[in-house]
Amino acid sequence: MPKIDTLYPAFKEKVQAFLDKLKESGISVAVTCGRRTLAEQNALFAKGRSAPGTVVTNAKGGSSPHNFGLAVDICPLNSAGHLDWNAKDATWKEIADIAVSMGLVAGYYFKTLHDAPHFEDKNWRQVQAAWKRGEVKIV
């Protein structure tokens, strides 16, 4: 299943429009992450803390929009069609600016942990609050 298919339906539509706009702008990308389970989020949070690796997130399970299908990570593709995590900053910024122009929140502009591949729904915390009240279930 494509990672975009794991997203909350209304957010999936926004992300598809974003991906279409990137393509129109001549920027090829791949979706590298959509929804994450609580266990997957906690494993990422452990990196650089209680598990080997470098810190890649400040969000524990239940504290990430990925857990609600309201965030996506993407990566530009190089001319050979391979993921280019080392793309020029100008490329990441252009992607982020397109996202922001379409009403998405871009991790490129996060102040606490620069996260250029990350894009989220600006209202995801409302779904998180409903989950905390027991009105929404996630895994």
MARPA-571098 format. One record per atom (N, C-alpha, C): x, y, z; atom name; residue in one letter; residue number from 1. Coordinates in nm, 3 decimals, decimal comma. Last residue first. Layout:
# residues N
{{X; Y; Z}; "CA"; "A"; NUM},
...
END
This chain:
# residues 139
{{-0,360; 0,317; 1,670}; "N"; "V"; 139},
{{-0,284; 0,198; 1,711}; "CA"; "V"; 139},
{{-0,142; 0,235; 1,746}; "C"; "V"; 139},
{{-0,641; 0,511; 1,784}; "N"; "I"; 138},
{{-0,525; 0,491; 1,699}; "CA"; "I"; 138},
{{-0,452; 0,368; 1,749}; "C"; "I"; 138},
{{-0,965; 0,651; 1,807}; "N"; "K"; 137},
{{-0,874; 0,540; 1,835}; "CA"; "K"; 137},
{{-0,761; 0,540; 1,735}; "C"; "K"; 137},
{{-1,132; 0,915; 1,969}; "N"; "V"; 136},
{{-1,064; 0,870; 1,848}; "CA"; "V"; 136},
{{-0,971; 0,757; 1,888}; "C"; "V"; 136},
{{-1,223; 0,972; 2,219}; "N"; "E"; 135},
{{-1,319; 0,981; 2,109}; "CA"; "E"; 135},
{{-1,263; 0,930; 1,977}; "C"; "E"; 135},
{{-1,064; 1,000; 2,441}; "N"; "G"; 134},
{{-1,117; 0,867; 2,412}; "CA"; "G"; 134},
{{-1,215; 0,864; 2,297}; "C"; "G"; 134},
{{-0,935; 1,231; 2,480}; "N"; "R"; 133},
{{-1,067; 1,220; 2,544}; "CA"; "R"; 133},
{{-1,131; 1,084; 2,519}; "C"; "R"; 133},
{{-0,719; 1,190; 2,316}; "N"; "K"; 132},
{{-0,695; 1,194; 2,461}; "CA"; "K"; 132},
{{-0,826; 1,183; 2,539}; "C"; "K"; 132},
{{-0,850; 1,219; 2,071}; "N"; "W"; 131},
{{-0,791; 1,090; 2,108}; "CA"; "W"; 131},
{{-0,770; 1,083; 2,259}; "C"; "W"; 131},
{{-0,906; 1,492; 2,078}; "N"; "A"; 130},
{{-1,018; 1,396; 2,075}; "CA"; "A"; 130},
{{-0,970; 1,256; 2,114}; "C"; "A"; 130},
{{-0,642; 1,588; 2,067}; "N"; "A"; 129},
{{-0,725; 1,615; 2,185}; "CA"; "A"; 129},
{{-0,844; 1,519; 2,192}; "C"; "A"; 129},
{{-0,571; 1,504; 1,809}; "N"; "Q"; 128},
{{-0,498; 1,452; 1,925}; "CA"; "Q"; 128},
{{-0,581; 1,472; 2,052}; "C"; "Q"; 128},
{{-0,739; 1,664; 1,663}; "N"; "V"; 127},
{{-0,760; 1,519; 1,659}; "CA"; "V"; 127},
{{-0,689; 1,454; 1,777}; "C"; "V"; 127},
{{-0,621; 1,909; 1,724}; "N"; "Q"; 126},
{{-0,763; 1,888; 1,756}; "CA"; "Q"; 126},
{{-0,795; 1,738; 1,756}; "C"; "Q"; 126},
{{-0,369; 1,888; 1,615}; "N"; "R"; 125},
{{-0,382; 1,881; 1,761}; "CA"; "R"; 125},
{{-0,528; 1,866; 1,807}; "C"; "R"; 125},
{{-0,394; 1,930; 1,341}; "N"; "W"; 124},
{{-0,382; 1,793; 1,390}; "CA"; "W"; 124},
{{-0,400; 1,782; 1,541}; "C"; "W"; 124},
{{-0,422; 2,158; 1,186}; "N"; "N"; 123},
{{-0,522; 2,133; 1,290}; "CA"; "N"; 123},
{{-0,509; 1,995; 1,355}; "C"; "N"; 123},
{{-0,233; 2,163; 0,986}; "N"; "K"; 122},
{{-0,223; 2,264; 1,091}; "CA"; "K"; 122},
{{-0,319; 2,239; 1,207}; "C"; "K"; 122},
{{-0,078; 1,866; 0,891}; "N"; "D"; 121},
{{-0,202; 1,942; 0,892}; "CA"; "D"; 121},
{{-0,196; 2,039; 1,009}; "C"; "D"; 121},
{{0,269; 1,869; 0,782}; "N"; "E"; 120},
{{0,156; 1,827; 0,865}; "CA"; "E"; 120},
{{0,036; 1,918; 0,847}; "C"; "E"; 120},
{{0,577; 1,737; 0,676}; "N"; "F"; 119},
{{0,466; 1,827; 0,647}; "CA"; "F"; 119},
{{0,344; 1,777; 0,722}; "C"; "F"; 119},
{{0,931; 1,689; 0,666}; "N"; "H"; 118},
{{0,804; 1,673; 0,737}; "CA"; "H"; 118},
{{0,702; 1,782; 0,701}; "C"; "H"; 118},
{{1,192; 1,723; 0,574}; "N"; "P"; 117},
{{1,104; 1,630; 0,502}; "CA"; "P"; 117},
{{0,960; 1,625; 0,554}; "C"; "P"; 117},
{{1,310; 1,916; 0,759}; "N"; "A"; 116},
{{1,272; 1,954; 0,623}; "CA"; "A"; 116},
{{1,180; 1,855; 0,553}; "C"; "A"; 116},
{{1,319; 1,991; 1,047}; "N"; "D"; 115},
{{1,270; 1,864; 0,993}; "CA"; "D"; 115},
{{1,217; 1,888; 0,852}; "C"; "D"; 115},
{{1,482; 2,116; 1,325}; "N"; "H"; 114},
{{1,466; 2,135; 1,180}; "CA"; "H"; 114},
{{1,431; 2,000; 1,118}; "C"; "H"; 114},
{{1,353; 2,155; 1,615}; "N"; "L"; 113},
{{1,419; 2,044; 1,546}; "CA"; "L"; 113},
{{1,387; 2,058; 1,397}; "C"; "L"; 113},
{{1,265; 2,413; 1,693}; "N"; "T"; 112},
{{1,330; 2,324; 1,789}; "CA"; "T"; 112},
{{1,403; 2,207; 1,725}; "C"; "T"; 112},
{{1,149; 2,544; 1,472}; "N"; "K"; 111},
{{1,260; 2,608; 1,543}; "CA"; "K"; 111},
{{1,335; 2,510; 1,634}; "C"; "K"; 111},
{{1,048; 2,452; 1,146}; "N"; "F"; 110},
{{1,045; 2,425; 1,290}; "CA"; "F"; 110},
{{1,168; 2,484; 1,357}; "C"; "F"; 110},
{{1,058; 2,481; 0,873}; "N"; "Y"; 109},
{{1,056; 2,603; 0,953}; "CA"; "Y"; 109},
{{1,045; 2,578; 1,103}; "C"; "Y"; 109},
{{1,043; 2,227; 0,778}; "N"; "Y"; 108},
{{1,160; 2,305; 0,741}; "CA"; "Y"; 108},
{{1,172; 2,428; 0,831}; "C"; "Y"; 108},
{{0,793; 2,134; 0,830}; "N"; "G"; 107},
{{0,896; 2,111; 0,932}; "CA"; "G"; 107},
{{1,026; 2,183; 0,901}; "C"; "G"; 107},
{{0,517; 2,323; 0,744}; "N"; "A"; 106},
{{0,641; 2,264; 0,694}; "CA"; "A"; 106},
{{0,745; 2,255; 0,806}; "C"; "A"; 106},
{{0,174; 2,284; 0,721}; "N"; "V"; 105},
{{0,283; 2,325; 0,809}; "CA"; "V"; 105},
{{0,408; 2,250; 0,763}; "C"; "V"; 105},
{{-0,027; 2,391; 0,442}; "N"; "L"; 104},
{{0,037; 2,288; 0,523}; "CA"; "L"; 104},
{{0,142; 2,351; 0,613}; "C"; "L"; 104},
{{-0,131; 2,578; 0,265}; "N"; "G"; 103},
{{-0,193; 2,563; 0,395}; "CA"; "G"; 103},
{{-0,138; 2,452; 0,482}; "C"; "G"; 103},
{{0,006; 2,624; 0,039}; "N"; "M"; 102},
{{-0,113; 2,539; 0,024}; "CA"; "M"; 102},
{{-0,177; 2,508; 0,160}; "C"; "M"; 102},
{{0,227; 2,759; 0,114}; "N"; "S"; 101},
{{0,132; 2,832; 0,028}; "CA"; "S"; 101},
{{0,002; 2,755; 0,012}; "C"; "S"; 101},
{{0,359; 2,552; 0,243}; "N"; "V"; 100},
{{0,301; 2,659; 0,324}; "CA"; "V"; 100},
{{0,198; 2,737; 0,241}; "C"; "V"; 100},
{{0,445; 2,406; 0,015}; "N"; "A"; 99},
{{0,357; 2,346; 0,117}; "CA"; "A"; 99},
{{0,285; 2,454; 0,197}; "C"; "A"; 99},
{{0,616; 2,590; -0,105}; "N"; "I"; 98},
{{0,497; 2,545; -0,178}; "CA"; "I"; 98},
{{0,396; 2,486; -0,079}; "C"; "I"; 98},
{{0,810; 2,605; 0,095}; "N"; "D"; 97},
{{0,733; 2,724; 0,060}; "CA"; "D"; 97},
{{0,606; 2,689; -0,018}; "C"; "D"; 97},
{{0,917; 2,346; 0,091}; "N"; "A"; 96},
{{0,849; 2,397; 0,211}; "CA"; "A"; 96},
{{0,761; 2,517; 0,178}; "C"; "A"; 96},
{{1,032; 2,343; -0,164}; "N"; "I"; 95},
{{0,928; 2,246; -0,130}; "CA"; "I"; 95},
{{0,846; 2,298; -0,012}; "C"; "I"; 95},
{{1,222; 2,545; -0,126}; "N"; "E"; 94},
{{1,119; 2,561; -0,229}; "CA"; "E"; 94},
{{1,002; 2,466; -0,202}; "C"; "E"; 94},
{{1,379; 2,427; 0,074}; "N"; "K"; 93},
{{1,305; 2,550; 0,103}; "CA"; "K"; 93},
{{1,194; 2,572; 0,000}; "C"; "K"; 93},
{{1,489; 2,211; -0,061}; "N"; "W"; 92},
{{1,404; 2,187; 0,056}; "CA"; "W"; 92},
{{1,319; 2,309; 0,086}; "C"; "W"; 92},
{{1,637; 2,360; -0,252}; "N"; "T"; 91},
{{1,532; 2,266; -0,294}; "CA"; "T"; 91},
{{1,435; 2,240; -0,181}; "C"; "T"; 91},
{{1,817; 2,498; -0,093}; "N"; "A"; 90},
{{1,723; 2,575; -0,175}; "CA"; "A"; 90},
{{1,609; 2,486; -0,225}; "C"; "A"; 90},
{{1,975; 2,296; 0,010}; "N"; "D"; 89},
{{1,881; 2,364; 0,099}; "CA"; "D"; 89},
{{1,777; 2,441; 0,019}; "C"; "D"; 89},
{{2,001; 2,014; -0,209}; "N"; "K"; 88},
{{2,039; 2,150; -0,170}; "CA"; "K"; 88},
{{1,931; 2,212; -0,082}; "C"; "K"; 88},
{{1,978; 1,681; -0,076}; "N"; "A"; 87},
{{1,941; 1,785; -0,174}; "CA"; "A"; 87},
{{1,980; 1,922; -0,119}; "C"; "A"; 87},
{{2,033; 1,455; 0,066}; "N"; "N"; 86},
{{2,132; 1,563; 0,070}; "CA"; "N"; 86},
{{2,104; 1,669; -0,036}; "C"; "N"; 86},
{{1,844; 1,269; 0,009}; "N"; "W"; 85},
{{1,836; 1,331; 0,141}; "CA"; "W"; 85},
{{1,933; 1,449; 0,154}; "C"; "W"; 85},
{{1,710; 1,170; -0,248}; "N"; "D"; 84},
{{1,824; 1,262; -0,233}; "CA"; "D"; 84},
{{1,811; 1,338; -0,101}; "C"; "D"; 84},
{{1,618; 0,861; -0,388}; "N"; "L"; 83},
{{1,601; 0,957; -0,278}; "CA"; "L"; 83},
{{1,727; 1,040; -0,264}; "C"; "L"; 83},
{{1,645; 0,844; -0,749}; "N"; "H"; 82},
{{1,674; 0,793; -0,614}; "CA"; "H"; 82},
{{1,652; 0,903; -0,510}; "C"; "H"; 82},
{{1,630; 0,926; -1,011}; "N"; "G"; 81},
{{1,508; 0,878; -0,947}; "CA"; "G"; 81},
{{1,529; 0,819; -0,809}; "C"; "G"; 81},
{{1,845; 1,045; -1,120}; "N"; "A"; 80},
{{1,834; 0,900; -1,143}; "CA"; "A"; 80},
{{1,709; 0,841; -1,078}; "C"; "A"; 80},
{{1,827; 1,301; -1,026}; "N"; "S"; 79},
{{1,799; 1,280; -1,169}; "CA"; "S"; 79},
{{1,788; 1,132; -1,204}; "C"; "S"; 79},
{{1,668; 1,249; -0,700}; "N"; "N"; 78},
{{1,772; 1,302; -0,789}; "CA"; "N"; 78},
{{1,740; 1,265; -0,933}; "C"; "N"; 78},
{{1,380; 1,356; -0,523}; "N"; "L"; 77},
{{1,448; 1,252; -0,600}; "CA"; "L"; 77},
{{1,555; 1,317; -0,686}; "C"; "L"; 77},
{{1,308; 1,466; -0,187}; "N"; "P"; 76},
{{1,330; 1,491; -0,330}; "CA"; "P"; 76},
{{1,401; 1,372; -0,394}; "C"; "P"; 76},
{{1,079; 1,313; 0,031}; "N"; "C"; 75},
{{1,219; 1,337; -0,003}; "CA"; "C"; 75},
{{1,228; 1,366; -0,151}; "C"; "C"; 75},
{{0,844; 1,351; 0,304}; "N"; "I"; 74},
{{0,879; 1,332; 0,163}; "CA"; "I"; 74},
{{1,027; 1,358; 0,144}; "C"; "I"; 74},
{{0,608; 1,255; 0,541}; "N"; "D"; 73},
{{0,747; 1,290; 0,515}; "CA"; "D"; 73},
{{0,773; 1,260; 0,368}; "C"; "D"; 73},
{{0,307; 1,377; 0,682}; "N"; "V"; 72},
{{0,374; 1,301; 0,577}; "CA"; "V"; 72},
{{0,518; 1,348; 0,571}; "C"; "V"; 72},
{{0,027; 1,368; 0,902}; "N"; "A"; 71},
{{0,160; 1,416; 0,865}; "CA"; "A"; 71},
{{0,219; 1,322; 0,761}; "C"; "A"; 71},
{{-0,200; 1,250; 0,997}; "N"; "L"; 70},
{{-0,207; 1,391; 0,961}; "CA"; "L"; 70},
{{-0,069; 1,453; 0,938}; "C"; "L"; 70},
{{-0,237; 1,007; 1,116}; "N"; "G"; 69},
{{-0,249; 1,014; 0,970}; "CA"; "G"; 69},
{{-0,257; 1,155; 0,919}; "C"; "G"; 69},
{{-0,180; 1,011; 1,377}; "N"; "F"; 68},
{{-0,319; 1,035; 1,343}; "CA"; "F"; 68},
{{-0,342; 1,040; 1,192}; "C"; "F"; 68},
{{0,090; 0,990; 1,400}; "N"; "N"; 67},
{{0,008; 0,888; 1,467}; "CA"; "N"; 67},
{{-0,139; 0,898; 1,430}; "C"; "N"; 67},
{{0,187; 1,221; 1,282}; "N"; "H"; 66},
{{0,197; 1,096; 1,206}; "CA"; "H"; 66},
{{0,106; 0,989; 1,267}; "C"; "H"; 66},
{{0,177; 1,413; 1,476}; "N"; "P"; 65},
{{0,066; 1,409; 1,381}; "CA"; "P"; 65},
{{0,070; 1,283; 1,293}; "C"; "P"; 65},
{{0,268; 1,291; 1,797}; "N"; "S"; 64},
{{0,307; 1,322; 1,659}; "CA"; "S"; 64},
{{0,185; 1,320; 1,569}; "C"; "S"; 64},
{{0,209; 1,191; 2,037}; "N"; "S"; 63},
{{0,245; 1,333; 2,032}; "CA"; "S"; 63},
{{0,291; 1,376; 1,894}; "C"; "S"; 63},
{{0,174; 0,924; 2,025}; "N"; "G"; 62},
{{0,058; 1,004; 2,064}; "CA"; "G"; 62},
{{0,082; 1,153; 2,058}; "C"; "G"; 62},
{{0,508; 0,858; 2,113}; "N"; "G"; 61},
{{0,383; 0,807; 2,058}; "CA"; "G"; 61},
{{0,264; 0,885; 2,113}; "C"; "G"; 61},
{{0,700; 1,166; 2,131}; "N"; "K"; 60},
{{0,670; 1,029; 2,172}; "CA"; "K"; 60},
{{0,540; 0,987; 2,105}; "C"; "K"; 60},
{{0,896; 1,382; 1,946}; "N"; "A"; 59},
{{0,760; 1,340; 1,974}; "CA"; "A"; 59},
{{0,753; 1,192; 2,013}; "C"; "A"; 59},
{{1,126; 1,473; 1,846}; "N"; "N"; 58},
{{1,102; 1,508; 1,986}; "CA"; "N"; 58},
{{0,965; 1,459; 2,031}; "C"; "N"; 58},
{{1,339; 1,283; 1,633}; "N"; "T"; 57},
{{1,209; 1,339; 1,667}; "CA"; "T"; 57},
{{1,205; 1,375; 1,815}; "C"; "T"; 57},
{{1,594; 1,199; 1,603}; "N"; "V"; 56},
{{1,524; 1,235; 1,481}; "CA"; "V"; 56},
{{1,386; 1,293; 1,508}; "C"; "V"; 56},
{{1,911; 1,165; 1,740}; "N"; "V"; 55},
{{1,774; 1,210; 1,766}; "CA"; "V"; 55},
{{1,711; 1,256; 1,634}; "C"; "V"; 55},
{{2,094; 0,887; 1,608}; "N"; "T"; 54},
{{2,082; 1,029; 1,641}; "CA"; "T"; 54},
{{1,935; 1,063; 1,662}; "C"; "T"; 54},
{{2,180; 0,568; 1,756}; "N"; "G"; 53},
{{2,142; 0,659; 1,648}; "CA"; "G"; 53},
{{2,140; 0,802; 1,696}; "C"; "G"; 53},
{{2,050; 0,322; 1,987}; "N"; "P"; 52},
{{2,156; 0,381; 1,905}; "CA"; "P"; 52},
{{2,100; 0,472; 1,797}; "C"; "P"; 52},
{{1,822; 0,421; 2,250}; "N"; "A"; 51},
{{1,860; 0,332; 2,139}; "CA"; "A"; 51},
{{1,969; 0,401; 2,057}; "C"; "A"; 51},
{{1,759; 0,616; 2,427}; "N"; "S"; 50},
{{1,783; 0,483; 2,483}; "CA"; "S"; 50},
{{1,819; 0,380; 2,376}; "C"; "S"; 50},
{{1,853; 0,836; 2,224}; "N"; "R"; 49},
{{1,823; 0,844; 2,367}; "CA"; "R"; 49},
{{1,856; 0,708; 2,428}; "C"; "R"; 49},
{{1,884; 0,785; 1,964}; "N"; "G"; 48},
{{1,967; 0,891; 2,020}; "CA"; "G"; 48},
{{1,942; 0,913; 2,168}; "C"; "G"; 48},
{{1,557; 0,669; 1,945}; "N"; "K"; 47},
{{1,684; 0,690; 1,874}; "CA"; "K"; 47},
{{1,758; 0,809; 1,933}; "C"; "K"; 47},
{{1,309; 0,687; 2,068}; "N"; "A"; 46},
{{1,419; 0,626; 2,144}; "CA"; "A"; 46},
{{1,555; 0,649; 2,077}; "C"; "A"; 46},
{{1,143; 0,782; 1,868}; "N"; "F"; 45},
{{1,176; 0,872; 1,980}; "CA"; "F"; 45},
{{1,296; 0,817; 2,059}; "C"; "F"; 45},
{{1,115; 0,551; 1,716}; "N"; "L"; 44},
{{1,187; 0,667; 1,660}; "CA"; "L"; 44},
{{1,231; 0,762; 1,771}; "C"; "L"; 44},
{{0,965; 0,400; 1,898}; "N"; "A"; 43},
{{1,096; 0,351; 1,854}; "CA"; "A"; 43},
{{1,179; 0,464; 1,793}; "C"; "A"; 43},
{{0,734; 0,556; 1,913}; "N"; "N"; 42},
{{0,818; 0,541; 2,032}; "CA"; "N"; 42},
{{0,956; 0,488; 1,997}; "C"; "N"; 42},
{{0,638; 0,520; 1,651}; "N"; "Q"; 41},
{{0,676; 0,653; 1,698}; "CA"; "Q"; 41},
{{0,767; 0,644; 1,819}; "C"; "Q"; 41},
{{0,583; 0,246; 1,651}; "N"; "E"; 40},
{{0,682; 0,301; 1,557}; "CA"; "E"; 40},
{{0,730; 0,438; 1,603}; "C"; "E"; 40},
{{0,383; 0,242; 1,850}; "N"; "A"; 39},
{{0,508; 0,168; 1,870}; "CA"; "A"; 39},
{{0,617; 0,220; 1,776}; "C"; "A"; 39},
{{0,181; 0,391; 1,729}; "N"; "L"; 38},
{{0,242; 0,441; 1,852}; "CA"; "L"; 38},
{{0,376; 0,373; 1,876}; "C"; "L"; 38},
{{0,238; 0,394; 1,372}; "N"; "T"; 37},
{{0,176; 0,341; 1,493}; "CA"; "T"; 37},
{{0,244; 0,406; 1,614}; "C"; "T"; 37},
{{0,207; 0,656; 1,133}; "N"; "R"; 36},
{{0,292; 0,569; 1,215}; "CA"; "R"; 36},
{{0,211; 0,517; 1,333}; "C"; "R"; 36},
{{0,126; 0,754; 0,800}; "N"; "R"; 35},
{{0,083; 0,723; 0,937}; "CA"; "R"; 35},
{{0,185; 0,631; 1,003}; "C"; "R"; 35},
{{0,403; 0,799; 0,610}; "N"; "G"; 34},
{{0,269; 0,853; 0,632}; "CA"; "G"; 34},
{{0,233; 0,830; 0,778}; "C"; "G"; 34},
{{0,709; 0,847; 0,443}; "N"; "C"; 33},
{{0,638; 0,807; 0,563}; "CA"; "C"; 33},
{{0,503; 0,875; 0,567}; "C"; "C"; 33},
{{0,797; 0,917; 0,193}; "N"; "T"; 32},
{{0,876; 0,819; 0,267}; "CA"; "T"; 32},
{{0,808; 0,772; 0,395}; "C"; "T"; 32},
{{0,709; 0,995; -0,126}; "N"; "V"; 31},
{{0,658; 0,993; 0,010}; "CA"; "V"; 31},
{{0,732; 0,882; 0,083}; "C"; "V"; 31},
{{0,936; 1,162; -0,339}; "N"; "A"; 30},
{{0,873; 1,037; -0,298}; "CA"; "A"; 30},
{{0,823; 1,054; -0,155}; "C"; "A"; 30},
{{0,945; 1,405; -0,608}; "N"; "V"; 29},
{{0,963; 1,362; -0,469}; "CA"; "V"; 29},
{{0,901; 1,224; -0,451}; "C"; "V"; 29},
{{1,053; 1,646; -0,837}; "N"; "S"; 28},
{{1,014; 1,506; -0,817}; "CA"; "S"; 28},
{{1,045; 1,466; -0,674}; "C"; "S"; 28},
{{0,954; 1,947; -0,953}; "N"; "I"; 27},
{{1,021; 1,885; -0,839}; "CA"; "I"; 27},
{{0,966; 1,744; -0,820}; "C"; "I"; 27},
{{0,818; 2,104; -1,134}; "N"; "G"; 26},
{{0,940; 2,036; -1,179}; "CA"; "G"; 26},
{{1,018; 1,969; -1,067}; "C"; "G"; 26},
{{0,577; 2,201; -1,066}; "N"; "S"; 25},
{{0,690; 2,292; -1,046}; "CA"; "S"; 25},
{{0,823; 2,228; -1,086}; "C"; "S"; 25},
{{0,418; 1,981; -1,094}; "N"; "E"; 24},
{{0,399; 2,092; -1,189}; "CA"; "E"; 24},
{{0,516; 2,189; -1,184}; "C"; "E"; 24},
{{0,509; 1,846; -0,864}; "N"; "K"; 23},
{{0,536; 1,790; -0,997}; "CA"; "K"; 23},
{{0,524; 1,899; -1,104}; "C"; "K"; 23},
{{0,403; 2,013; -0,666}; "N"; "L"; 22},
{{0,548; 1,993; -0,676}; "CA"; "L"; 22},
{{0,585; 1,943; -0,815}; "C"; "L"; 22},
{{0,130; 1,976; -0,720}; "N"; "K"; 21},
{{0,190; 2,110; -0,737}; "CA"; "K"; 21},
{{0,342; 2,100; -0,749}; "C"; "K"; 21},
{{0,103; 1,706; -0,648}; "N"; "D"; 20},
{{0,075; 1,748; -0,787}; "CA"; "D"; 20},
{{0,138; 1,884; -0,816}; "C"; "D"; 20},
{{0,159; 1,723; -0,376}; "N"; "L"; 19},
{{0,247; 1,645; -0,462}; "CA"; "L"; 19},
{{0,228; 1,683; -0,609}; "C"; "L"; 19},
{{-0,064; 1,881; -0,301}; "N"; "F"; 18},
{{0,072; 1,930; -0,278}; "CA"; "F"; 18},
{{0,170; 1,856; -0,370}; "C"; "F"; 18},
{{-0,272; 1,704; -0,361}; "N"; "A"; 17},
{{-0,266; 1,834; -0,430}; "CA"; "A"; 17},
{{-0,126; 1,895; -0,418}; "C"; "A"; 17},
{{-0,206; 1,505; -0,177}; "N"; "Q"; 16},
{{-0,204; 1,475; -0,320}; "CA"; "Q"; 16},
{{-0,197; 1,603; -0,401}; "C"; "Q"; 16},
{{-0,247; 1,643; 0,062}; "N"; "V"; 15},
{{-0,112; 1,597; 0,028}; "CA"; "V"; 15},
{{-0,103; 1,566; -0,121}; "C"; "V"; 15},
{{-0,523; 1,679; 0,052}; "N"; "K"; 14},
{{-0,434; 1,796; 0,057}; "CA"; "K"; 14},
{{-0,293; 1,758; 0,013}; "C"; "K"; 14},
{{-0,606; 1,410; 0,056}; "N"; "E"; 13},
{{-0,640; 1,496; -0,057}; "CA"; "E"; 13},
{{-0,549; 1,618; -0,063}; "C"; "E"; 13},
{{-0,512; 1,335; 0,308}; "N"; "K"; 12},
{{-0,458; 1,268; 0,189}; "CA"; "K"; 12},
{{-0,486; 1,353; 0,065}; "C"; "K"; 12},
{{-0,682; 1,478; 0,471}; "N"; "F"; 11},
{{-0,541; 1,520; 0,463}; "CA"; "F"; 11},
{{-0,475; 1,458; 0,340}; "C"; "F"; 11},
{{-0,915; 1,332; 0,434}; "N"; "A"; 10},
{{-0,913; 1,474; 0,395}; "CA"; "A"; 10},
{{-0,771; 1,526; 0,383}; "C"; "A"; 10},
{{-0,826; 1,063; 0,529}; "N"; "P"; 9},
{{-0,873; 1,093; 0,393}; "CA"; "P"; 9},
{{-0,868; 1,240; 0,351}; "C"; "P"; 9},
{{-0,513; 1,019; 0,684}; "N"; "Y"; 8},
{{-0,653; 1,055; 0,706}; "CA"; "Y"; 8},
{{-0,707; 1,107; 0,572}; "C"; "Y"; 8},
{{-0,289; 0,790; 0,514}; "N"; "L"; 7},
{{-0,326; 0,920; 0,570}; "CA"; "L"; 7},
{{-0,477; 0,933; 0,590}; "C"; "L"; 7},
{{-0,215; 0,571; 0,380}; "N"; "T"; 6},
{{-0,230; 0,556; 0,525}; "CA"; "T"; 6},
{{-0,281; 0,684; 0,590}; "C"; "T"; 6},
{{-0,166; 0,637; 0,120}; "N"; "D"; 5},
{{-0,295; 0,575; 0,149}; "CA"; "D"; 5},
{{-0,319; 0,552; 0,298}; "C"; "D"; 5},
{{0,093; 0,718; 0,114}; "N"; "I"; 4},
{{-0,009; 0,823; 0,115}; "CA"; "I"; 4},
{{-0,146; 0,765; 0,150}; "C"; "I"; 4},
{{0,233; 0,478; 0,090}; "N"; "K"; 3},
{{0,232; 0,548; 0,220}; "CA"; "K"; 3},
{{0,125; 0,656; 0,227}; "C"; "K"; 3},
{{0,064; 0,218; -0,090}; "N"; "P"; 2},
{{0,142; 0,343; -0,088}; "CA"; "P"; 2},
{{0,125; 0,417; 0,044}; "C"; "P"; 2},
{{0,084; -0,118; 0,000}; "N"; "M"; 1},
{{0,000; 0,000; 0,000}; "CA"; "M"; 1},
{{0,089; 0,125; 0,000}; "C"; "M"; 1},
END
